[in-house]
Amino acid sequence: MIRVEMLSTGDEVLHGQIVDTNAAWLADVLFQNGLPMTSRSTVGDSLPALVAALQERSQIADVLIVNGGLGPTSDDLSALAAATALGVELELHQEWLAKMEAFFAGRGRPMAPSNRKQAEIPAGAELVDNPVGTACGFAVQLNRCWLFFTPGVPSEFKVMVEQQILPRLQQRFALPEPPLCLRLTTFGRGESDLAAELDQLPLPEGVVLGYRSSMPIIELKLTGPATQRAAMETSWQQVRERVAECTIFEGTEGLPALLARVLAEKQLQLSVSEQFTAGLLQWQLVSAGVALTAGHVLPSQPQSLLLLAEETRKLAQHNHAALALSVGGYHDDHLGFALHTPEGTYAQRVKFNVSRHGLKTRQEVVAMMAMNMLRRWLKGDTVSSGHGWIDVVETIKV
């Protein structure tokens, strides 16, 4: 098995001042290409610590992707650390320097002297092209390991991995077939509740059922070798059946994108009004491609469920939309939803205990509940449904 590791650099990453999105993205890309990441670590802007990490990991990993530290400032130390670990000097790469100078000239700006540093790489290193930035990457061999050095800017890093690093790995190694990963996302049941029901299922050899909890959803993942596809599909069908009531989508499509696709397929138009969610619901829908006929954000106010249903019906009629979805105000742990459809207007009031969570999380839960109400109607299910820790206290249809 090829051991692929990642080393992220920078005090801002080490101390949590920024989220290391590059690491999560790389892990997923490598997994999809049959190279699951074996481990990852982070080192701050310290030359001795960087050199020590390179020397240590290069005796264990087959491939080490080093991210960050290739900028023009004094705390960008990755190139110097690589040269120090190799026992060589840094050399100015004249072709890359010329490319950098042309880059700045094309934008009508002089290149700062500090940028010359970005064209310095260890003697004997292989340059790794960066087509969208000024910091070139490079590759070197140290001990048993092939090391790739990349800039920390996500847009540059991603292009270099896809266009430069993956092709090199595919040429150098006989990559295994990517593992199979079957996914579905649930809403409304706790992780321990799902585990109690699913962990007793027999699984094929080498296959693992995993849980990823991210309030307010839990993703289930069945992962295993592609050679076990038939057996995995059988196990996956059992998982599907046991969590059918709380499943909101399969794969990685996302609920807003699913709604956008189904609404387009059925040629249905939607209007939205929201109080407690303060525009979050509309933002999620529009970002996924739902073309709303109207969208209103109103102040939160107490109102009867019947009044909320009536206002939702009028919203649809006024905007000539077949569907309208409303989120009411949040008062005393109660909140109302209404969905107008060609079959009538459905409304439900719920009581739920998420007061221990902040406002943002509570709004995300409510937006998900509203979208799930629409999804259930589009699928032909009953619109109102309990969610384990959320009690439906009143439902009407008018």
C-alpha positions in Angstrom: 0.0 0.0 0.0 1.3 3.5 -0.9 1.6 5.7 2.2 0.5 9.2 1.3 0.8 11.9 4.0 0.2 15.7 4.2 2.2 18.3 6.1 0.4 21.6 6.5 2.6 24.6 7.5 2.0 28.0 9.1 1.4 29.4 12.6 -2.1 30.5 11.5 -3.0 26.9 10.7 -1.3 25.4 13.8 -3.0 27.8 16.2 -6.4 27.5 14.6 -6.6 31.1 13.2 -7.7 29.7 9.9 -9.4 26.4 9.0 -7.3 24.0 7.0 -9.7 23.4 4.2 -6.9 22.3 1.9 -6.3 19.2 4.0 -10.0 18.2 3.9 -10.1 18.8 0.1 -6.9 16.9 -0.6 -8.0 13.9 1.6 -11.2 13.6 -0.5 -9.4 13.9 -3.8 -6.8 11.4 -2.9 -9.5 9.0 -1.7 -11.4 9.3 -5.0 -8.2 8.5 -6.9 -7.4 5.3 -4.9 -4.8 6.9 -2.6 -6.4 7.3 0.8 -4.4 9.7 3.0 -2.6 7.8 5.7 -1.9 10.7 8.1 -1.6 14.4 8.2 0.2 16.8 10.5 0.8 20.6 11.0 3.9 22.5 11.8 4.3 26.2 12.5 6.6 28.7 11.0 9.8 27.4 12.7 12.7 26.3 10.5 14.0 23.6 13.0 10.5 22.2 13.4 10.0 22.1 9.6 13.3 20.4 8.9 12.7 17.8 11.7 9.2 17.1 10.3 10.5 16.6 6.8 13.3 14.3 7.9 11.0 12.3 10.1 8.1 11.8 7.7 10.4 11.1 4.7 11.6 8.0 6.5 8.0 6.7 6.8 5.9 8.0 3.9 6.1 7.2 0.2 4.6 10.6 -0.7 4.5 13.7 1.4 2.5 16.7 0.2 3.7 19.9 2.0 1.3 22.8 1.8 2.1 26.4 2.5 5.3 28.4 3.2 6.2 29.4 -0.4 5.3 33.1 -0.2 7.6 36.1 -0.4 7.7 36.9 3.3 10.3 36.0 6.0 8.0 33.5 7.7 7.6 31.5 4.5 10.3 28.8 5.1 9.3 25.7 3.2 11.9 26.0 0.4 14.7 26.7 2.9 13.6 23.8 5.1 13.6 21.5 2.1 17.1 22.6 1.1 18.3 22.2 4.7 16.9 18.7 5.0 18.5 17.7 1.7 21.8 19.4 2.6 21.8 21.5 -0.5 21.6 25.3 -1.3 18.7 27.2 -2.7 19.0 28.1 -6.4 17.3 30.9 -8.3 15.2 29.4 -11.1 15.7 31.8 -13.9 12.8 30.6 -16.0 10.3 31.0 -13.1 11.8 34.4 -12.3 11.1 35.5 -15.9 7.6 34.2 -15.7 6.9 36.1 -12.4 8.3 39.3 -13.9 6.0 38.9 -16.9 3.1 38.2 -14.6 3.5 41.5 -12.8 4.3 43.5 -16.0 1.1 42.2 -17.6 -0.8 43.7 -14.7 1.0 47.0 -14.9 2.7 46.6 -11.6 6.4 46.4 -10.6 7.5 43.1 -8.9 8.6 43.7 -5.4 12.2 42.5 -4.6 10.8 40.1 -2.0 9.0 38.1 -4.7 12.4 36.9 -6.1 12.4 34.5 -3.1 9.4 32.6 -4.7 11.7 31.6 -7.6 14.3 30.0 -5.3 14.1 26.2 -5.0 16.5 23.5 -3.6 19.3 22.6 -6.0 18.3 19.6 -8.1 14.6 19.9 -7.3 12.0 19.4 -10.0 9.9 22.5 -10.6 6.1 21.9 -10.3 4.2 24.5 -12.4 1.7 26.9 -10.8 -0.4 28.2 -13.7 -2.5 30.5 -11.5 0.0 32.1 -9.1 3.5 33.4 -8.5 4.8 30.7 -6.2 6.1 27.7 -8.0 6.0 24.3 -6.4 8.8 21.8 -6.5 9.4 18.1 -5.9 12.4 16.4 -4.3 13.4 12.9 -3.2 14.4 12.6 0.5 15.1 9.2 2.1 12.4 6.9 0.9 9.9 9.6 0.1 8.8 11.8 -2.8 8.0 15.2 -1.4 5.8 17.8 -3.2 5.9 21.4 -2.0 2.8 23.6 -2.8 1.5 27.1 -2.0 -1.2 27.5 0.6 -3.6 29.5 -1.5 -6.5 27.1 -2.1 -7.1 28.0 -5.7 -3.5 27.5 -6.6 -3.1 24.4 -4.5 -6.1 22.6 -6.0 -5.0 23.3 -9.6 -1.5 22.1 -8.9 -2.7 18.9 -7.3 -5.1 18.1 -10.1 -2.9 19.2 -13.0 0.6 18.5 -11.7 0.8 16.2 -8.8 -1.8 13.5 -9.5 -0.5 12.9 -13.0 3.0 12.4 -11.6 1.7 9.9 -9.0 -0.2 8.0 -11.6 3.0 7.7 -13.7 5.2 6.7 -10.8 2.9 4.2 -9.0 0.6 1.5 -9.9 -2.5 3.0 -8.2 -5.1 0.6 -6.7 -8.7 0.9 -7.8 -10.4 3.6 -5.8 -12.5 2.3 -2.9 -16.2 2.3 -3.1 -18.1 4.8 -0.9 -21.9 4.7 -0.6 -23.4 7.7 1.1 -26.8 8.9 2.4 -27.7 11.8 4.7 -30.3 11.6 7.4 -32.1 14.3 9.4 -33.9 14.1 12.7 -32.3 11.1 14.4 -29.3 11.1 16.7 -26.0 9.3 16.0 -26.3 6.9 18.9 -29.9 6.1 17.8 -28.8 5.3 14.3 -25.8 3.3 15.5 -28.0 1.1 17.8 -30.0 0.1 14.8 -27.3 -0.3 12.2 -24.2 -1.5 14.0 -25.5 -5.1 14.2 -25.8 -5.4 10.5 -23.4 -8.0 9.1 -20.9 -6.3 6.7 -18.7 -7.9 4.0 -15.0 -8.3 4.8 -13.1 -5.1 4.7 -16.2 -2.9 4.6 -16.9 -0.3 7.3 -20.0 1.7 8.1 -19.2 5.2 9.3 -21.1 8.1 10.7 -20.4 11.8 10.2 -22.4 14.1 12.4 -22.7 17.8 11.4 -25.7 19.4 13.1 -28.4 19.1 11.9 -27.6 16.1 9.7 -25.8 12.8 10.0 -24.2 11.2 7.0 -23.9 7.4 6.7 -21.0 6.1 4.7 -20.4 2.4 3.7 -16.8 2.2 2.5 -14.9 -0.8 1.2 -12.9 -2.2 -1.7 -14.5 -2.0 -5.2 -14.2 -5.8 -5.5 -16.9 -6.1 -2.8 -19.4 -3.9 -4.8 -22.1 -6.6 -5.1 -22.0 -7.5 -1.4 -21.9 -3.8 -0.4 -25.0 -3.1 -2.5 -26.8 -5.8 -0.6 -25.8 -4.4 2.8 -26.5 -0.8 1.6 -30.1 -1.8 0.7 -30.5 -3.0 4.3 -29.2 0.4 5.6 -31.6 2.2 3.2 -34.6 0.3 4.5 -33.8 0.9 8.2 -33.3 4.7 7.8 -35.8 5.4 5.0 -38.0 7.6 7.1 -35.2 10.0 8.0 -33.2 9.9 4.8 -33.2 13.3 2.9 -30.8 12.5 0.0 -28.3 9.9 -1.2 -24.9 10.6 -2.5 -23.4 14.1 -2.2 -26.1 16.1 -4.0 -27.4 18.0 -1.0 -31.0 18.8 -0.1 -31.2 22.2 -1.8 -29.8 20.8 -5.0 -32.2 17.9 -4.9 -35.1 20.3 -4.5 -33.8 22.4 -7.4 -33.6 19.4 -9.6 -37.0 18.0 -8.8 -38.8 21.4 -9.0 -37.2 21.9 -12.5 -38.2 18.3 -13.6 -41.8 18.9 -12.4 -41.8 22.5 -13.8 -43.1 23.8 -10.4 -42.4 27.4 -9.2 -41.9 28.2 -5.6 -42.3 31.3 -3.4 -40.8 31.6 0.0 -41.5 33.6 3.1 -39.5 33.4 6.3 -39.3 34.9 9.7 -37.0 33.0 12.1 -34.5 31.9 9.4 -34.0 35.5 8.3 -33.2 34.7 4.7 -31.1 31.6 5.2 -33.7 29.4 3.6 -33.8 31.5 0.5 -30.0 31.8 0.3 -29.7 28.0 0.4 -32.3 27.4 -2.3 -31.1 30.1 -4.7 -27.5 29.1 -4.3 -28.5 25.6 -5.4 -30.3 27.0 -8.5 -33.9 27.3 -7.4 -35.5 30.1 -9.3 -37.9 31.7 -6.7 -40.9 33.7 -7.9 -40.8 35.6 -4.7 -38.8 35.7 -1.4 -39.8 37.7 1.7 -38.0 38.1 5.0 -40.4 39.3 7.7 -40.0 40.2 11.4 -40.6 37.4 13.8 -44.1 37.5 15.3 -46.5 35.2 17.1 -49.4 34.0 14.9 -51.8 31.1 14.7 -51.0 28.1 12.5 -54.2 28.9 10.5 -53.1 32.5 9.9 -49.6 31.2 8.7 -51.3 28.8 6.4 -53.6 31.5 4.9 -50.7 33.9 4.4 -48.8 31.1 2.6 -51.7 30.4 0.3 -51.9 34.1 -0.6 -48.2 34.2 -1.2 -48.5 31.5 -3.8 -51.5 33.0 -5.5 -50.1 36.6 -5.6 -46.9 35.3 -7.2 -48.6 32.8 -9.6 -46.6 30.0 -8.1 -47.8 26.4 -7.6 -45.9 26.2 -4.3 -45.2 28.4 -1.4 -43.1 27.7 1.7 -43.2 29.7 4.9 -41.2 29.6 8.2 -42.9 31.4 11.1 -41.5 33.1 14.1 -39.8 31.2 17.0 -41.5 31.7 20.4 -41.3 29.6 23.6 -39.5 26.8 21.7 -42.4 26.6 19.3 -42.3 27.4 15.6 -44.7 27.0 12.6 -44.2 25.9 9.0 -46.6 26.1 6.1 -46.5 24.6 2.6 -49.0 25.6 0.0 -49.5 23.0 -2.8 -52.0 22.4 -5.6 -53.6 19.9 -3.2 -54.1 22.4 -0.4 -52.1 24.1 2.3 -50.3 22.1 4.9 -49.1 23.6 8.2 -47.4 22.2 11.3 -46.3 23.6 14.6 -43.3 21.9 16.3 -41.6 22.1 19.6 -38.0 21.2 19.8 -35.1 21.3 22.3 -32.1 22.9 20.6 -31.9 25.8 23.0 -28.4 24.7 24.0 -27.3 25.5 20.5 -26.6 29.0 19.2 -28.8 31.0 16.9 -27.0 30.0 13.7 -27.4 26.3 14.4 -31.1 26.7 15.3 -31.7 28.6 12.1 -29.9 25.8 10.1 -32.1 23.2 11.8 -35.3 25.1 10.9 -34.2 25.8 7.3 -33.6 22.0 6.9 -37.0 21.2 8.4 -38.7 23.5 6.0 -36.9 22.1 3.0 -37.6 18.6 4.2 -41.3 19.4 4.4 -41.2 20.4 0.7 -39.1 17.3 -0.2 -41.6 14.9 1.5 -44.5 16.5 -0.5 -42.6 16.2 -3.8 -41.8 12.6 -3.0 -45.5 11.8 -2.2 -44.9 11.2 1.5 -46.9 12.7 4.4 -45.8 16.3 4.8 -45.6 16.3 8.6 -43.2 14.0 10.3 -41.6 13.7 13.7 -37.8 14.0 14.0 -37.0 12.2 17.2 -35.9 15.2 19.2 -38.5 17.4 17.6 -42.2 17.0 18.5 -45.0 17.9 16.1 -47.7 19.4 18.4 -50.2 20.6 15.8 -51.0 19.9 12.1 -53.7 21.3 9.8 -54.6 21.1 6.1 -56.8 23.8 4.6 
